[in-house]
Each structure stands twice: as structure tokens, then as C-alpha cells.
Amino acid sequence: MSTSYCDVQQCGKILVDTIDVTHHHFSCRQLKRKEITFRHDLIVNTVLRIARDAGYATHREPRIIDDLQTSTQPDATLYSLHSNRQPIFIDVSVTHPCAPSYVHAAGRAHHPPPQVISDASTSSLASASHPTIKQREHTKINYYAQVTHDHHAIFYPLVMETYGAIGEQFIKLLAILASDAAEYHQHTPQQSKRWLFQARCSIAIALQVGNSIVTTRALRAARTATPITQKQQTQQQHPTTNNNTPFDPQTSSHSNNITTLPDIIQLQHHSLHAALSAA
């Protein structure tokens, strides 16, 4: 495959393989300014709507001071209006398992040694199957530990993967909301199950709508991208060069062809398998 680059403004990352071409946009730092942030907010708004339906009052992005005078700002605080539950702090996060920093860990988790499979319990295998989620949950829990303790609250890191996997802490919170919704609305057991199912569907839809926005933005940029020369690729990979001229893809005189839109769509279909094989 010919060498391409990310054409999102101010990024220009070299896309050297299939994984980069089909997945870079999910971790592109420039897209975090708008599209990825929009996806995050879409999921947060969906969770808050579900919480309000379960009988909670919600406070979006409160600024909270702990006993050490450190300011922390979770995505929202949930207050139950009909039970004695502690306040709940939530922080939504979406990880991408095919991001360069995660590919190796994801490969190990999906291809564990035979002795690990035979000795591990079901719960430990479930945790190992989504290492990016577990890592992000652990980071968030540590970050909010002090403010959660000082305010006698409960913190839930609501972590998802771009492919749709939901973290254990996210599932626990949804179970709590379903239980409170059953009490609030006087649901039957069957109605409670249906409420939980619809809540999870709403969150999954919000995630994929956000993914489509990120992907559409990246594909729109890729349509107008131009090839780069081998010399320009070397200059970007080795920034210590004395050439101070800004990178300009339009100056390319070589005939390398960037991956087209149909190519990207076809590669996306097989991308996860390629990532795991590469790991």
C-alpha cells in the first residue's frame, strides 16, 4: 500500500500501514477539538437523560473542591430524588483499542497462552478481554479518589471502546439506575429488564452516531489528500533535519497514490483482525 498522510488540518501524521489508514482518525489529536468531543458529549447527554428517567437530578460538569483545595470537574453529578444513595460522580471516556499505544496490549489479551485460558476464571478473562477499558477505568478511579472520599460520593468511570464494548463500572451504574427506575416507576421485573435493555441500546447508538461523525470528517479530509514523496516522509520521521521549510504535500512530484475512499471502507471491514494479527 502506498504511503499516505492524515489530511486533517495541523495533523499531517504519516499513515504507514493499514491500521493507520483505517483507524488513525479515532485517535487523531486534531479531531479531539470538535468531532471526538462531540461524541463524548453525546454519550454524556444520553446517560443524563437515562438518569433523569430513573428519578435523578443531574448537574453537568460541576467544579468540585476537595479538602486539599484541588479543583476537579467530573462530567456530571447524579442525585437520587427518591432514595438515600450517595451522590454519584461520573466521567465518560471512549478508548480506541487500535490506537498505537493499545495494539500490543489488545493482541496479548485476545491471544493469551493456553495455560492462562485453562487456569483463569470467567471474570478475569472478561477483564482481560478489554485491557484498554480496564486501564482507563483504573486511571480515572485514581484521579477522582480524593474528591470522591472528601465529598462522601461514589465515582463511576463510564468507559467504552469505539467498537461498542462497555466497561464493568458502566454496567454497574446502569444496573443501579435500572433498579431505581423500577422503584420510581413501579416497574414489574419484565418492565425493568426492558428499561435496562433500552438504556444500553440508547448508549450504544450514541456511541456509533459519534463514531460516524468522526469517520465522516476523516473521510472528507482523505478525499482531498495528496501523496507525499519519500523525501518528505523521511523529513517528518526525522525532525532534526536542517530543512526548515514547512511540509507541503502539494509539492510532491512522485506518483504515489493515496488510498481512496472505497479502499478505506474496504480496509475498515478487516481492520480489527489485522491489528490483532500484527500484535
Long-range contacts (C-beta under 8 A, 24 or more apart in sequence): 1-259, 2-227, 2-256, 2-257, 2-258, 2-259, 3-227, 3-228, 3-230, 3-233, 3-256, 4-222, 4-225, 4-227, 4-228, 4-258, 4-259, 5-225, 5-228, 5-249, 5-258, 6-30, 6-218, 6-221, 6-225, 7-221, 7-222, 7-224, 7-225, 7-226, 7-249, 8-217, 8-218, 8-221, 12-236, 12-247, 14-228, 14-233, 14-236, 14-237, 15-259, 17-278, 18-267, 18-270, 18-271, 18-274, 19-98, 19-103, 19-271, 19-274, 19-275, 19-278, 21-259, 21-263, 21-264, 21-267, 22-98, 22-264, 22-267, 22-268, 22-271, 23-96, 23-98, 23-99, 23-271, 23-275, 24-218, 25-214, 25-215, 25-217, 25-218, 26-96, 26-98, 26-99, 26-162, 26-211, 26-214, 27-96, 27-99, 27-100, 28-218, 31-214, 31-217, 31-218, 34-217, 35-210, 35-213, 35-214, 35-217, 36-94, 36-210, 36-214, 38-210, 38-213, 39-94, 39-207, 39-209, 39-210, 39-211, 39-213, 39-214, 40-92, 40-93, 40-94, 40-210, 42-206, 42-209, 42-210, 43-92, 43-94, 43-158, 43-160, 43-203, 43-206, 43-207, 43-210, 44-75, 44-76, 44-90, 44-92, 45-206, 46-202, 46-203, 46-206, 47-76, 47-90, 47-92, 47-158, 47-203, 48-76, 48-78, 49-202, 50-174, 50-177, 50-199, 50-202, 50-203, 51-78, 51-177, 53-181, 54-177, 54-178, 54-180, 54-181, 54-184, 55-80, 55-81, 55-82, 55-83, 55-180, 55-181, 55-183, 55-184, 56-80, 56-81, 56-177, 56-180, 57-81, 64-89, 64-147, 64-151, 65-147, 66-146, 66-147, 66-150, 66-151, 67-146, 67-150, 68-146, 70-146, 70-147, 72-143, 72-144, 72-146, 72-147, 74-144, 74-155, 75-158, 77-153, 80-180, 82-180, 82-183, 82-184, 83-180, 83-183, 85-154, 85-176, 85-180, 86-152, 86-153, 86-154, 87-151, 87-152, 87-153, 87-154, 88-153, 88-154, 88-155, 88-156, 88-173, 89-144, 89-147, 89-148, 89-153, 89-154, 89-155, 89-156, 90-155, 90-156, 90-157, 90-158, 90-173, 91-140, 91-144, 91-155, 91-156, 91-157, 91-158, 92-158, 92-159, 92-160, 93-136, 93-140, 93-157, 93-158, 93-159, 93-160, 94-159, 94-160, 94-161, 94-162, 94-207, 94-210, 95-132, 95-133, 95-135, 95-136, 95-159, 95-160, 95-161, 95-162, 96-132, 96-161, 96-162, 97-130, 97-131, 97-132, 97-161, 97-162, 97-163, 97-272, 97-275, 98-271, 98-272, 98-275, 99-132, 102-131, 102-132, 103-275, 103-278, 103-279, 104-279, 105-131, 105-132, 105-135, 106-131, 106-132, 106-275, 106-276, 106-279, 107-275, 107-276, 107-277, 107-278, 107-279, 108-279, 110-276, 111-276, 111-279, 126-168, 127-168, 130-161, 130-165, 130-167, 132-161, 133-159, 133-160, 133-161, 133-165, 133-167, 133-168, 134-167, 134-168, 136-167, 137-167, 137-168, 137-169, 160-203, 160-207, 162-207, 162-211, 163-272, 164-204, 164-207, 164-208, 166-200, 166-203, 174-199, 174-200, 174-203, 219-261, 219-264, 222-258, 222-259, 222-261, 222-264, 223-261, 225-249, 225-258, 226-250, 226-252, 226-258, 227-252, 227-254, 227-255, 227-256, 227-257, 227-258, 228-252, 228-256, 229-253, 229-254, 229-256, 230-254
